[in-house]
Structures are given as structure tokens and as C-alpha cells.
């Protein structure tokens, strides 16, 4: 999963959490003003105790409902975030598994190529390099005269090990 997708999910999580808090604060602030009005009315004596207790029970029930709604929305936000994290971990697991498979296939292919071509490569690597080969017009005369000399002592091409 690309980093920008995780960044986007993190940004959305923070934004949604902030909006959830703000929504809950607005709801609680609205109901708290009504509660304060009922409390002030009771303190001034214009509201009896039974009516205040009824208002208090309604406010407490409303606040409980707001808290439950807040918790439910926040739980949904966290579940979405956890899903993103779970997808990220699954993608990393798939990548690790794929890399292990690729590594084993590469090693098998390398071993197969070494079996097939390793002996040939080793053979060509063991061939000596001939240095300072002088070009003459008459090779047979140069060989007979002893001026034609390769710089190697042995050549693995021939079974007896001699170059000529």
C-alpha cells in the first residue's frame, strides 16, 4: 500500500475525529443551556423540585444518547483506520512472501545455470592467454627456426596439455 494512501487515511481519521468531537460539543452545549435555564428557574423558585428532577432526567438521558452516538461514530472511525492498517500489514506480508518465492526461484535458476554452464565457464576461464604473438609471413619457417613461441606452457584444450 502506498505511503500516500496511509497518509490520506490518517488525515481522514484525524479530520473525522475532530468533526465528531465538535458535533458532540455542539450537542452538549445546546442541551446544557436548557439545563442551566431549568436549574436557574428552580433556584429562583419558579420551578418546583419534581419538574426539575424530570428535566434533569431528560437532560441526563439526552447526554447519555449523545455519548453513545459519539462512541459509535468514533468506533466506526477507528474501525476504518484499523482496516487500513490491516490492509497495510497484509500487503507487507504478501510482499515478504513474494520476495521469498522470488529468492528461491532465483537461487534455483542460478543453481541450474551453474550446473549447465558452470563447467564450460570454468573451462574457458582456465584457458591461458597467449601474449606477444609475432606475426610472420612464413609460419612454418618461424616454427622451424624457433622464433614462434607462445607464452603459455600448457593448454587444457588438448588432452596431453601441449599447445602445439
N, C-alpha and C positions, 0 to 999 in steps of 0.2 A: 504494500500500500504506500503510495507516495506521501512524502512529508507534508505536501500542501493539503492533502485530504485530512490528515490528522490535525494540522493547524486550523483548517476550516471547521472541523468537528469541535475542537477545543474552543474556538471563538464562538461557535453557536451555543455550546454548553454554557459558557460564561454569560453570553447575552441572554439566553433563556432563563438562567438562574436569576439574573438581575431583574428581568421583567417579572418573574414570578414573585420575587421579594417586593417589588414596587406595587404589584397588584394587591398582594396581601396587606401591605401597609395602607394603601388607599382604602381598602375594605374595612380594616380595623379602625382607621381614623374616622371614617364615616359613622360607624356604629358607636365608637367611643364618645363622639359628640352627643349622640342621642342619650347615651348612658349618663354622661355628665349633666345633661339637662334634667333627666329624671332624678338624679341624685341631688342636684341643687333644689329641685322642686320639693323633694322630701325634706331636705334640711330647712327650707323656709316654711315648711308646714303646709304647703298647698297640695301635697301628695301624701296619702296615707301609707303606712308601712306595708300593708298587703299588696297594694298596687306597685310599690317599689320592688317588693320581692318578686312579683310577677314580671316586672320589667327586667330585673336582674337575671331571672331565669331565661327570659327570651334573649337577652344580650349574651349570656354565657353559652346558650345553645348555638347562637349565630357565630360566635367566636370559635367554638368547637368545630362547626361546619367549615369555617374559613381555614382553620388549621388543617383539617382533614383534606380539604381541596388543595391547599398549599403542598402538603406532604405527598398527595397523589401526583400533582404536576411535577414536583421535584423528583419523585421516584421515576416518572416517565423520562425526565431529562437524564437522570443517571443511568437508566436502562439503555437509552440511546447511546450514551457515551461508552458504557460497558460493551455494547455491541460493536462499536468502532474499535475498541481495544481488543476485543476477542477476534475480530477480523484481521487486525494487525498481527496478532500473535499467530493466527492460523496461516497467514501469508508468509510470515517468517519461518514457520515450521515447514511449509511446502518448499520454500526456498532452500532450507537446510537439507531436506530430503532429496530435492532435485540435485543439489550440489554433490551430495554423497553418491547419487547414482551416476552423475557425470564423471566424478572422480574415479569410480570403479570401472566405468566403460573406458575412460581414458587409459587407466592402468592396464586393462585387458588388451586394448588396442595396441598400446605401446609394447606389451609383452609379446603379442602376436607378431608385430613388425620386427621386434628384436629376434624372435625365433626365425622368421622368414629371411630377414636381410642382415641380421647381425653378423653371421659368419662371412657373408660377402663383404660387408663393410670392413670387418676386421682384416679380411684378406687384403683388400685394396689399401688399407691403412698400413699394412705390413710391407707393402712393396717399397723398395728403396727408390730414392730419387737419383737419377743419373745426372751428374754435374759435368760441365765443361766438355761437352761432346763436340769435337772438332770435325768440321765438315771437310771432307777431302773429295777430290774429283774421282779418284780411283780407290774405292773402299777396299777391294781385295788387296791392292798394293799396300795400303795403310795397315791392314791387318797382318800381312806377311812381314812388313817392315817393323811391326811392333809399335807403331805410333798411335794406333787406335786403342785406347784404353778407357773403358767405362769406370766410373768412380766407385762402383759397388763391387763387393766381393761375392755376395750371394743373391740370388733372385728366387723367390719362392714359387715362381711360375713353373719352373722346371723341377721335375722330381729329384734330380740329382743335385740341384742347388747351384748349378753353374749358369752363368749368364749366356755364354756362347756355346 
